[in-house]
Amino acid sequence: MIGGGPAVLVERALDSLGIVAASSEIEHLSVKFQETYLEQGNTLTTLFPGAVDCLEQLADQDIAIGLCSNKPERICHQLLSDLGIRHYFQVIQGSGSGLPTKPDPAVLIETLRRLEAGPERALYVGDSMTDVETARAAGVTVVLVIGGYTAIPAESLGADRVVAGLADVMSTWQ
């Protein structure tokens, strides 16, 4: 059910229960979900294998790192802090800033602007079709990591490269 943001999650959950709700009710439940999410923290969330090594390699090479997410920005900050990796990110761009959500490229373009990086110098790492569509629309090279939130195999989504894990991301950069 995950992927697409809180409102989509709520919609999918209600649908799985056979409940049809008005958009106002979905919005209300989405807000309640986000409040609960922030209260509960991220005790059940874990990093992809190799995530810290990848972030350390990027940082060691002075490569600026930004996060571009459809999650509400305050949840992004909380999640990265809870996982102990917030300090690696120079820019965190989530939803709630007035920009449209991915796959619209505006959120990625804003992330790159804040990083002072053009699309030709960026590498977008993701795990779904939304990530491929976002990167393509922004003119950014995209690498997908196998094992993310997609029912379709990552190799079939049209990324520039597909890697088995985050430890392999740096090999695509050079």
C-alpha atoms as an extended CHARMM CRD file, in Angstrom:
* protein
*
       174  EXT
         1         1  MET       CA              0.0000000000        0.0000000000        0.0000000000  PROA      1               0.0000000000
         2         2  ILE       CA              3.0370000000        2.2520000000        0.4000000000  PROA      2               0.0000000000
         3         3  GLY       CA              4.0770000000        4.6540000000       -2.3370000000  PROA      3               0.0000000000
         4         4  GLY       CA              2.3470000000        7.7570000000       -3.6100000000  PROA      4               0.0000000000
         5         5  GLY       CA              2.0000000000        9.6750000000       -0.3670000000  PROA      5               0.0000000000
         6         6  PRO       CA             -0.2520000000        9.5880000000        2.7020000000  PROA      6               0.0000000000
         7         7  ALA       CA             -3.5400000000       10.2570000000        0.8850000000  PROA      7               0.0000000000
         8         8  VAL       CA             -2.8990000000        7.3880000000       -1.5330000000  PROA      8               0.0000000000
         9         9  LEU       CA             -2.0120000000        5.1020000000        1.3950000000  PROA      9               0.0000000000
        10        10  VAL       CA             -5.2680000000        5.9920000000        3.1520000000  PROA      10              0.0000000000
        11        11  GLU       CA             -7.2300000000        5.4710000000       -0.0620000000  PROA      11              0.0000000000
        12        12  ARG       CA             -5.6420000000        2.0550000000       -0.6260000000  PROA      12              0.0000000000
        13        13  ALA       CA             -6.2500000000        1.0140000000        2.9790000000  PROA      13              0.0000000000
        14        14  LEU       CA             -9.9120000000        2.0180000000        2.8090000000  PROA      14              0.0000000000
        15        15  ASP       CA            -10.2920000000        0.2940000000       -0.5520000000  PROA      15              0.0000000000
        16        16  SER       CA             -8.8340000000       -2.9300000000        0.8650000000  PROA      16              0.0000000000
        17        17  LEU       CA            -11.5390000000       -2.7810000000        3.5260000000  PROA      17              0.0000000000
        18        18  GLY       CA            -14.2470000000       -2.1230000000        0.9490000000  PROA      18              0.0000000000
        19        19  ILE       CA            -14.8250000000        1.4040000000        2.2290000000  PROA      19              0.0000000000
        20        20  VAL       CA            -15.6060000000        4.2230000000       -0.1880000000  PROA      20              0.0000000000
        21        21  ALA       CA            -14.8420000000        7.6330000000        1.2820000000  PROA      21              0.0000000000
        22        22  ALA       CA            -15.2590000000       11.1970000000        0.1070000000  PROA      22              0.0000000000
        23        23  SER       CA            -12.1090000000       13.1690000000       -0.6780000000  PROA      23              0.0000000000
        24        24  SER       CA            -12.6790000000       15.2870000000        2.4590000000  PROA      24              0.0000000000
        25        25  GLU       CA            -12.6740000000       12.1500000000        4.6310000000  PROA      25              0.0000000000
        26        26  ILE       CA             -9.5350000000       10.8480000000        2.9080000000  PROA      26              0.0000000000
        27        27  GLU       CA             -7.8540000000       14.2090000000        3.5580000000  PROA      27              0.0000000000
        28        28  HSD       CA             -8.9220000000       14.1320000000        7.2240000000  PROA      28              0.0000000000
        29        29  LEU       CA             -7.6340000000       10.5780000000        7.6780000000  PROA      29              0.0000000000
        30        30  SER       CA             -4.4230000000       11.4730000000        5.8620000000  PROA      30              0.0000000000
        31        31  VAL       CA             -3.7810000000       14.3220000000        8.3220000000  PROA      31              0.0000000000
        32        32  LYS       CA             -4.5200000000       12.0000000000       11.2610000000  PROA      32              0.0000000000
        33        33  PHE       CA             -2.1680000000        9.3850000000        9.7940000000  PROA      33              0.0000000000
        34        34  GLN       CA              0.6290000000       11.9590000000        9.5210000000  PROA      34              0.0000000000
        35        35  GLU       CA              0.0760000000       13.1380000000       13.1010000000  PROA      35              0.0000000000
        36        36  THR       CA              0.2050000000        9.5590000000       14.3640000000  PROA      36              0.0000000000
        37        37  TYR       CA              3.2580000000        8.8410000000       12.2200000000  PROA      37              0.0000000000
        38        38  LEU       CA              5.1300000000       11.7490000000       13.8300000000  PROA      38              0.0000000000
        39        39  GLU       CA              4.0400000000       10.7040000000       17.3450000000  PROA      39              0.0000000000
        40        40  GLN       CA              5.0220000000        7.0550000000       16.8780000000  PROA      40              0.0000000000
        41        41  GLY       CA              8.3830000000        7.7670000000       15.3130000000  PROA      41              0.0000000000
        42        42  ASN       CA             10.1190000000        5.3550000000       13.0050000000  PROA      42              0.0000000000
        43        43  THR       CA             10.8650000000        2.4590000000       15.3200000000  PROA      43              0.0000000000
        44        44  LEU       CA              9.9250000000       -0.1140000000       12.6780000000  PROA      44              0.0000000000
        45        45  THR       CA             11.7420000000        1.6200000000        9.8080000000  PROA      45              0.0000000000
        46        46  THR       CA             15.1120000000        0.3310000000        8.6530000000  PROA      46              0.0000000000
        47        47  LEU       CA             17.5740000000        1.5240000000        6.0600000000  PROA      47              0.0000000000
        48        48  PHE       CA             18.2630000000       -0.3510000000        2.8610000000  PROA      48              0.0000000000
        49        49  PRO       CA             21.4390000000       -2.4250000000        3.2280000000  PROA      49              0.0000000000
        50        50  GLY       CA             24.4510000000       -0.3300000000        2.2080000000  PROA      50              0.0000000000
        51        51  ALA       CA             22.6780000000        3.0100000000        2.7600000000  PROA      51              0.0000000000
        52        52  VAL       CA             25.1340000000        4.3960000000        5.3080000000  PROA      52              0.0000000000
        53        53  ASP       CA             28.1490000000        3.2340000000        3.2930000000  PROA      53              0.0000000000
        54        54  CYS       CA             26.7300000000        4.9050000000        0.1810000000  PROA      54              0.0000000000
        55        55  LEU       CA             26.0590000000        8.1620000000        2.0350000000  PROA      55              0.0000000000
        56        56  GLU       CA             29.5450000000        8.1050000000        3.5680000000  PROA      56              0.0000000000
        57        57  GLN       CA             31.1550000000        7.5390000000        0.1540000000  PROA      57              0.0000000000
        58        58  LEU       CA             29.2200000000       10.4620000000       -1.3150000000  PROA      58              0.0000000000
        59        59  ALA       CA             30.1110000000       12.6890000000        1.6180000000  PROA      59              0.0000000000
        60        60  ASP       CA             33.7860000000       11.6640000000        1.4570000000  PROA      60              0.0000000000
        61        61  GLN       CA             33.8550000000       12.8380000000       -2.1560000000  PROA      61              0.0000000000
        62        62  ASP       CA             32.1080000000       16.1250000000       -1.2750000000  PROA      62              0.0000000000
        63        63  ILE       CA             29.0820000000       15.2130000000       -3.3700000000  PROA      63              0.0000000000
        64        64  ALA       CA             26.0390000000       17.1750000000       -2.2110000000  PROA      64              0.0000000000
        65        65  ILE       CA             23.0920000000       15.0130000000       -1.2450000000  PROA      65              0.0000000000
        66        66  GLY       CA             19.4500000000       16.0220000000       -1.4160000000  PROA      66              0.0000000000
        67        67  LEU       CA             16.2350000000       14.2110000000       -0.6370000000  PROA      67              0.0000000000
        68        68  CYS       CA             13.2630000000       14.6950000000       -2.9390000000  PROA      68              0.0000000000
        69        69  SER       CA             10.1570000000       13.0140000000       -1.5240000000  PROA      69              0.0000000000
        70        70  ASN       CA              6.3810000000       12.9730000000       -1.7080000000  PROA      70              0.0000000000
        71        71  LYS       CA              6.3530000000       12.4610000000        2.0670000000  PROA      71              0.0000000000
        72        72  PRO       CA              5.4770000000       15.5840000000        4.0200000000  PROA      72              0.0000000000
        73        73  GLU       CA              8.6930000000       17.4770000000        4.7060000000  PROA      73              0.0000000000
        74        74  ARG       CA              8.3640000000       17.3280000000        8.4870000000  PROA      74              0.0000000000
        75        75  ILE       CA              8.0660000000       13.5300000000        8.2820000000  PROA      75              0.0000000000
        76        76  CYS       CA             11.1820000000       13.4200000000        6.0690000000  PROA      76              0.0000000000
        77        77  HSD       CA             13.1690000000       15.3670000000        8.6640000000  PROA      77              0.0000000000
        78        78  GLN       CA             11.8950000000       13.1390000000       11.4770000000  PROA      78              0.0000000000
        79        79  LEU       CA             12.5950000000        9.9320000000        9.5530000000  PROA      79              0.0000000000
        80        80  LEU       CA             16.1650000000       10.9110000000        8.6570000000  PROA      80              0.0000000000
        81        81  SER       CA             16.8200000000       12.0160000000       12.2410000000  PROA      81              0.0000000000
        82        82  ASP       CA             15.3770000000        8.8210000000       13.6960000000  PROA      82              0.0000000000
        83        83  LEU       CA             17.5740000000        6.7750000000       11.3610000000  PROA      83              0.0000000000
        84        84  GLY       CA             20.6670000000        8.8040000000       12.3170000000  PROA      84              0.0000000000
        85        85  ILE       CA             21.4150000000        9.9920000000        8.7810000000  PROA      85              0.0000000000
        86        86  ARG       CA             19.9870000000       13.5320000000        8.7140000000  PROA      86              0.0000000000
        87        87  HSD       CA             23.4660000000       15.0970000000        8.7500000000  PROA      87              0.0000000000
        88        88  TYR       CA             24.3060000000       13.6700000000        5.3150000000  PROA      88              0.0000000000
        89        89  PHE       CA             21.6150000000       15.7170000000        3.5460000000  PROA      89              0.0000000000
        90        90  GLN       CA             22.1850000000       19.3220000000        2.5310000000  PROA      90              0.0000000000
        91        91  VAL       CA             18.6370000000       19.6650000000        1.1800000000  PROA      91              0.0000000000
        92        92  ILE       CA             15.4070000000       17.9450000000        2.1720000000  PROA      92              0.0000000000
        93        93  GLN       CA             12.4720000000       18.7040000000       -0.1020000000  PROA      93              0.0000000000
        94        94  GLY       CA              9.2000000000       17.0400000000        0.8040000000  PROA      94              0.0000000000
        95        95  SER       CA              5.5790000000       17.7660000000        0.1110000000  PROA      95              0.0000000000
        96        96  GLY       CA              3.7500000000       20.6220000000        1.7520000000  PROA      96              0.0000000000
        97        97  SER       CA              5.9000000000       23.3550000000        0.2240000000  PROA      97              0.0000000000
        98        98  GLY       CA              3.3100000000       24.3030000000       -2.3860000000  PROA      98              0.0000000000
        99        99  LEU       CA              5.0570000000       22.3600000000       -5.1390000000  PROA      99              0.0000000000
       100       100  PRO       CA              3.2700000000       19.5270000000       -6.9310000000  PROA      100             0.0000000000
       101       101  THR       CA              4.2560000000       16.0090000000       -5.9560000000  PROA      101             0.0000000000
       102       102  LYS       CA              6.3080000000       13.6120000000       -8.0500000000  PROA      102             0.0000000000
       103       103  PRO       CA              6.2370000000       12.6070000000      -10.8600000000  PROA      103             0.0000000000
       104       104  ASP       CA              5.9040000000       16.3290000000      -11.5880000000  PROA      104             0.0000000000
       105       105  PRO       CA              9.5460000000       17.4230000000      -11.9010000000  PROA      105             0.0000000000
       106       106  ALA       CA              9.0910000000       20.6840000000       -9.9440000000  PROA      106             0.0000000000
       107       107  VAL       CA             10.0850000000       19.1400000000       -6.6070000000  PROA      107             0.0000000000
       108       108  LEU       CA             13.2660000000       17.6260000000       -8.0910000000  PROA      108             0.0000000000
       109       109  ILE       CA             14.1100000000       20.8360000000       -9.9300000000  PROA      109             0.0000000000
       110       110  GLU       CA             13.7200000000       22.7730000000       -6.6630000000  PROA      110             0.0000000000
       111       111  THR       CA             15.9340000000       20.2560000000       -4.8540000000  PROA      111             0.0000000000
       112       112  LEU       CA             18.6310000000       20.6960000000       -7.5020000000  PROA      112             0.0000000000
       113       113  ARG       CA             18.2800000000       24.4900000000       -7.3820000000  PROA      113             0.0000000000
       114       114  ARG       CA             18.8120000000       24.4500000000       -3.6260000000  PROA      114             0.0000000000
       115       115  LEU       CA             21.8240000000       22.1490000000       -4.0780000000  PROA      115             0.0000000000
       116       116  GLU       CA             23.1300000000       24.5450000000       -6.7470000000  PROA      116             0.0000000000
       117       117  ALA       CA             23.3910000000       21.6210000000       -9.1810000000  PROA      117             0.0000000000
       118       118  GLY       CA             22.1520000000       21.4090000000      -12.7390000000  PROA      118             0.0000000000
       119       119  PRO       CA             20.3470000000       18.3220000000      -14.0460000000  PROA      119             0.0000000000
       120       120  GLU       CA             23.3620000000       17.3370000000      -16.1480000000  PROA      120             0.0000000000
       121       121  ARG       CA             25.4450000000       16.9710000000      -12.9570000000  PROA      121             0.0000000000
       122       122  ALA       CA             22.8400000000       15.1300000000      -10.9020000000  PROA      122             0.0000000000
       123       123  LEU       CA             22.0860000000       11.4880000000      -10.2710000000  PROA      123             0.0000000000
       124       124  TYR       CA             18.6160000000       10.5700000000       -9.0370000000  PROA      124             0.0000000000
       125       125  VAL       CA             18.4790000000        7.3430000000       -7.0300000000  PROA      125             0.0000000000
       126       126  GLY       CA             15.0670000000        5.7830000000       -6.5960000000  PROA      126             0.0000000000
       127       127  ASP       CA             13.1180000000        2.5500000000       -6.6570000000  PROA      127             0.0000000000
       128       128  SER       CA              9.8910000000        3.1000000000       -8.6140000000  PROA      128             0.0000000000
       129       129  MET       CA              8.2660000000        4.2040000000      -11.8510000000  PROA      129             0.0000000000
       130       130  THR       CA              7.4460000000        7.5270000000      -10.1830000000  PROA      130             0.0000000000
       131       131  ASP       CA             11.1730000000        8.0710000000       -9.6880000000  PROA      131             0.0000000000
       132       132  VAL       CA             11.9330000000        7.2830000000      -13.3330000000  PROA      132             0.0000000000
       133       133  GLU       CA              9.1790000000        9.6170000000      -14.5540000000  PROA      133             0.0000000000
       134       134  THR       CA             10.3350000000       12.4080000000      -12.2300000000  PROA      134             0.0000000000
       135       135  ALA       CA             13.9660000000       12.1510000000      -13.2970000000  PROA      135             0.0000000000
       136       136  ARG       CA             13.1080000000       11.9570000000      -16.9990000000  PROA      136             0.0000000000
       137       137  ALA       CA             10.8670000000       15.0310000000      -16.7780000000  PROA      137             0.0000000000
       138       138  ALA       CA             13.6930000000       16.9530000000      -15.0690000000  PROA      138             0.0000000000
       139       139  GLY       CA             16.3990000000       15.7470000000      -17.4660000000  PROA      139             0.0000000000
       140       140  VAL       CA             18.3020000000       13.8730000000      -14.7480000000  PROA      140             0.0000000000
       141       141  THR       CA             20.0440000000       10.4870000000      -14.9850000000  PROA      141             0.0000000000
       142       142  VAL       CA             18.1690000000        7.9310000000      -12.9030000000  PROA      142             0.0000000000
       143       143  VAL       CA             19.3920000000        4.7970000000      -11.1440000000  PROA      143             0.0000000000
       144       144  LEU       CA             16.9340000000        2.3830000000       -9.5760000000  PROA      144             0.0000000000
       145       145  VAL       CA             17.7130000000        0.1430000000       -6.6300000000  PROA      145             0.0000000000
       146       146  ILE       CA             16.1170000000       -3.2950000000       -6.6990000000  PROA      146             0.0000000000
       147       147  GLY       CA             13.7850000000       -4.1010000000       -3.8080000000  PROA      147             0.0000000000
       148       148  GLY       CA             11.7830000000       -0.9070000000       -3.4330000000  PROA      148             0.0000000000
       149       149  TYR       CA              8.0990000000       -0.0350000000       -3.6000000000  PROA      149             0.0000000000
       150       150  THR       CA              7.1810000000       -1.4010000000       -6.9930000000  PROA      150             0.0000000000
       151       151  ALA       CA              5.2310000000       -4.4090000000       -8.1490000000  PROA      151             0.0000000000
       152       152  ILE       CA              7.0040000000       -4.1710000000      -11.5130000000  PROA      152             0.0000000000
       153       153  PRO       CA             10.6450000000       -5.3220000000      -11.5810000000  PROA      153             0.0000000000
       154       154  ALA       CA             13.0180000000       -2.3520000000      -11.4660000000  PROA      154             0.0000000000
       155       155  GLU       CA             14.7520000000       -3.6230000000      -14.6060000000  PROA      155             0.0000000000
       156       156  SER       CA             11.5190000000       -3.0630000000      -16.5530000000  PROA      156             0.0000000000
       157       157  LEU       CA             10.9390000000        0.5650000000      -15.5550000000  PROA      157             0.0000000000
       158       158  GLY       CA             13.2890000000        2.2850000000      -18.0050000000  PROA      158             0.0000000000
       159       159  ALA       CA             15.9820000000        3.6510000000      -15.6930000000  PROA      159             0.0000000000
       160       160  ASP       CA             19.4070000000        4.5380000000      -17.0370000000  PROA      160             0.0000000000
       161       161  ARG       CA             20.8620000000        1.9270000000      -14.7080000000  PROA      161             0.0000000000
       162       162  VAL       CA             19.5910000000       -0.5960000000      -12.1900000000  PROA      162             0.0000000000
       163       163  VAL       CA             21.6800000000       -1.7060000000       -9.2100000000  PROA      163             0.0000000000
       164       164  ALA       CA             21.2660000000       -4.5600000000       -6.7700000000  PROA      164             0.0000000000
       165       165  GLY       CA             21.8340000000       -2.3150000000       -3.7550000000  PROA      165             0.0000000000
       166       166  LEU       CA             22.8830000000        1.0960000000       -2.5590000000  PROA      166             0.0000000000
       167       167  ALA       CA             26.4680000000       -0.0680000000       -2.2190000000  PROA      167             0.0000000000
       168       168  ASP       CA             26.5600000000       -0.1600000000       -6.0450000000  PROA      168             0.0000000000
       169       169  VAL       CA             25.3900000000        3.4320000000       -6.5820000000  PROA      169             0.0000000000
       170       170  MET       CA             28.8720000000        4.9500000000       -6.5570000000  PROA      170             0.0000000000
       171       171  SER       CA             29.9350000000        2.6990000000       -9.4320000000  PROA      171             0.0000000000
       172       172  THR       CA             27.2590000000        4.3570000000      -11.5840000000  PROA      172             0.0000000000
       173       173  TRP       CA             28.5010000000        7.8380000000      -10.7230000000  PROA      173             0.0000000000
       174       174  GLN       CA             31.9780000000        7.4810000000      -12.1800000000  PROA      174             0.0000000000
